Amino acid sequence: MNSAASPGRIERALIRLLMRPSTVTAVEVLSPHFRLVDLAGDALRGVAWSPGQKLQIMLNGLRTARTYTPICWDEQEGRTRLLAWSHGEGPGSQWAENVTRGDSCQFFGPRRSLDVSGLAGPIVLFGDETSFALAAALSQTRDGALHLLFEVSDIQECGPVLQTLGMGHAILVERAADDRHLSVLEDRLRHIALDDAGFVLTGRAPAIQTMSRALKGVGIGSSRTRTKAYWAPGKVGLD
């Protein structure tokens, strides 16, 4: 065994103390790059959770973790569901591609990431593939209207995934290398800027900045807006 890649005694003790152990109970392949992953265990029972919170799965002891937004949480049964997106060759993508039923899983959380509880009325959510799980959580827990706008790498793949998750009404625009696609999304965002709507901007940091400027341009202040950058080009582990 390679000791450099395995948790040491102190690290194993911290994992037992801080992490929630769980077992992968189901994996559903939605597309080449998206999988639904169900986790269950006694450590998940009686846990308070709200949409927008995150958990961090340990992939190599405490050294490597990847962040996920739970779609739902059953505190009575001790179950949660994640949407895993493999989009490269990193540890998170490798885990998403290889995770199977029966695998053990240690994670930290759920804990605060994005709080949308203060937004009343309809919600307009902007994001990308990393925002699908948040959108699914909100669609299952909120009574008000939910308008969805996503920049995506592949509409042909993402469209059916969102349909399966009950979000076939989402507006999708394919991402362009020079970000010229954002002007289309800005127009859409302004078009549905309802008087009583709250706005949730998530996903890629530069795109969030562009959408924030668009909202300010039509007089929508920060009190009606929540932002959370899940990633930025060239950076790892933003959230």
C-alpha positions, 0 to 999 in steps of 0.5 A: 500500500502506498502510504503517501496516498493513504490517510495516516492514523491521526487523519483517520481519527479526524475522519471518524470524528468529523465526517459522516459515513454513508454507503452509495445505495444507487447510481443512475446514469442520466447521460455520458457526464451526469449521474444521480448518486444516492447515499444512505446511513445512520449518520444522515438521520435527524440532520437538518438540511435546507436547499442551497447547502453543500456537503464535501465528499472526501476522495482521498482522506482529508487531502482531496474533497469535492463539493456537492449540493444535495438535491434532497434529504430524508432525515427520517430514513437517513438518505440524500441524493446528489447529481454528479457531473464529470467534466474533466480528468480530476478526482471529482470526475473520476469519482463520478465516473466510477462510483458504484452501488455499495461503495463507502463514502465519507463526507463533511456537512451539510453546511451553509453555502447559499442561503435563499430562504430570505427570497420571497415570491418567484425566483430566477436562477442563473447558472450552469451544469454545476447549478443543476442540483440547486435548481432541482432542490429548489424546484422540489421545495418551493411553491413559487415560480422558478425560472431557470437560465443556464449556460451549458457546454452541450445542449443536446446532453443537458436538455434531456438531463434537465427533463428527467429532473423535472426542469424541462422548462429551463432556458439553455444557451450553449457556451461560447469561448468568447462569452458572446452567448452571455448577451443572449442570457442577459436579454432573457434575464431582463425580460423575466425581471419580474417586479417581485422576483428574487435572483440567484446567480450561481456557477461560473464566476465571470458569468455571474459578474456579467449577470450582476451588472445586467440586473443592476442596469435595470435597477435590481439591487443586492437585497433581491439577489444572491450569488455563489460562484461554484467555480472559476477558470484556472481555479480549483476548490472555490466552494 
